[in-house]
């Protein structure tokens, strides 16, 4: 049973090391560094994410307990808490943001298609708040008593990948973050809720030759200029071509829109959807909006399984570095799932890796295991290597 490398070491093989080193050089992150390099810093933060480590002491104790395996990870000795704390506070978080983009390119090359029959890329836009204690994180002031960050995300339904991520303070509105940082891609379909209703934003998507699907706001001023043929699907109550009539609306979006009134039988509710796509069936437009739940599931997953609610440092740099490494770890899991055609969920893959992170196992063999067999495998490892 001569396993050579730990699971974490095998995970790191899939990191775009050349791109990472280019980022390190760009930001001069290893200048005057003697021992704890940026690569060591990344590995330590990934270990904390994958191993569910809750504090600097927890990380230090975990690494010390596996000191014989650390040479596989490129460490020279153990990592003192003070060294990691200093690195979190001073090493620029933009390096890990750049690594996220490099990993995303790898994932998108392998990601499966979305479930819909149309070929347009489908993406959902939304944001979630990360609450912070104002007394510990005064730079993240949200109101008089609370602190917060916002994670603005565009989720690609092809593989459930976060293809656009912006982290802002809690005061930043969803639509302002998007209009400032986001560029629509032609022929894509963007789905979002009523919080992103901004006719200037609609115009930006229209000018990019892309499409949007959202819900119509109550009290929207418009008049009907045409009718679409109603399908046999009784859930579609109306399919109209409309034109905005308010001064602000028509000034910012002087184009026809499509208004679909749809009855959701499951919840016995009537929804009104607004889109600039006149080709897809009305029922498909409704199904696109219903698929928004996937970004809610994504936010729930990362909050429950990644370390983005409690942090290893209180500085803005430490918090942002941890958030971006957490997202890098998510993409790393997705990349392994796509590349190996792993048949179970990301949650199950995360559990397997967490339980065997610094064990000497074959990653390929691990992916074929059931969770119930993990204790027996660990017992065999301890007998063979004396850990």
Buried (B, 14 or more C-beta within 10 A) or exposed (E): EEBEBBBBBBBBEBBBEEBBBEBBEEBEBBEEBEEBBBBBBBBBBBBBBBBBBEEBEBBBEBBEEBEEBBEBBEBEEBBEBEBBBEBBBEBBBBBBBBBBBBBBEBBBEBBEEBEBEBEBBBBBBBBBEBBBEBEEBEEBBBEEEBBBBBBBBBBBBBBBBBBBBBBBBBEBBBBEBBBEEBEBBEEBBBBBBEBBBBBEBBBBBBEBEBBBBBBBEEEBEBEEEEEBEEEEEEBBBBBBBBBBEEEEBBEBBEEEBBBBBBBEEEEEEEBBBBBBBEEBBBBBBBBBBBBBEBBEEBBEBBBEBBBBEEBBBBBBBBBBBBBBBBBBBBBBBBBBBBEEEBEEEBEBBBBBBBBBBBBBBEBEEBBEBEEEEBEEBBEEBEEEBEB
